[in-house]
Amino acid sequence: MEDFTNIFYDPWDTIWWLGRAYHSEHGNVWPGKNDPGPGLKNPSPNDALLVVLAMALFLAFVKGFFERFIASPVATAVGIRQCKRRPCADVPVLEDFMKSNNFKTPDDKTLKILSEDAGMTLRETEVWIRRKQQAMLSTRHTKFVESFWRLVFYGSMFTYGLVSLWDEDYLWDTKYCWIGYPVEIWAMKDKIYWYYMIEMGYYTACLIIQFFEVRRKDFYQMFIHHVATVFLIGMSFVTARTRIGALVMLVHDFSDISLEACKMAKYAQKIEAANVLFASFGVSFFVSRIIYYPYSILYSAMYETRSITNTDSPSLRIINSLLIVLYLLHCFWFSLIIGVVMKFLRDEQPEGDLRSEEEAPTSSEAEYDGKKKDK
């Protein structure tokens, strides 16, 4: 427990961050005190915090500009119109009920009670609830625009990351992530530094923006993913474990490209293209995140680093724990992919299919329509 408690007495204790082996040789003096030279940057938490916050604000602005002036006209051009919402009257009784029940459609008995409490007819209450649910949905236009932005970002960052890492030994052999750690590989090349800053700024922006967008079904999974990603990128930056961190970011961006392209084809109702892109996404996800990620990156972070550096630290254990959390999320998402494939093979229409105009966050309009038909 000593390693874990030291940080409460000294937040920058090198035993906690870099391990006992480094501390026994260098004491509590951190690497990177000297100028690393041209084209290199030492990890600086204070500088990084300001850069990341500025990058998050900048990317939020770019996202808004891109979606409004580029993605939205493209969506309209491919025939995806922006649906106009009918406003709902202010009915506090119904508002409170819908919020407390996560916007689910009430049963007949509850619906009758609500109509009496609100002083409305049963039909007026049904219409109000349906319009309120529709107001909580993302239209195909909105989802197309959001996917277009993510496609451009992931595609750009994967290209930038691959070009930046192409000549690096550790892209091809992960043991070079740790040879000479921490002193000899402490300084980062400028291109890797900005790769880190942009990615951390993006996920920081995603973490904040998520609370202001329509809540999706995987809200909590994505929230955990964004938190784990921000902490993982941040901790690997502070401790100069940026080589393995860059590989993690590259792997994640790779499969996301085909995913967003598949979504765009789906929202544009290009069924054959969507099927091909979904197959491409499934293969790329399986190869990069289910196979390569654990057998190369996770193995290197958990075992190669200890065998090469002959040291361990609480910070490394936390980083490895976050890497494991990400892998568990990969397995969860891959199970959803398998579920979609099985439905397709059984000739069933997957939930949120190509024919749907909107996707319900919790309750579906089908539930409402089914009740109406029964009547």
Buried (B, 14 or more C-beta within 10 A) or exposed (E): EEBEEBBEEEEEBBBBBBBBBBBEEBEEEBBBEEEBEEEBBBBBEEEBEEBBBEBBBEBBEBBEEBBEEBBBEBBBEBEBEEBEEEEBEEBEBBBEBBEEEEBBBBEEEEBEBBBEBBEBEEEBBBBBBBBBBBEBBBBBBBBBBBBBBBBBBBBEBBEBBEEBBEEBEBBEEBEBBBBEBBBEBBBBBEBBBBBBBBBBBBBBBBBEBBEEEBBBEBBEBBBBBBBBBBBBBBBBBBBBBBBBBBBBBBBBBBBBBBBBBBBBBBBBBBEEBBBBBBBBBBEBBBBBBBEBBBEBBBEBBBEBBBEBBEBBBBBBEBBBEBBBBBBEBBEEBBEEBEEBBEBBEEEEEBBBBBEBEBBBBBBBBEEBEEBEEEE
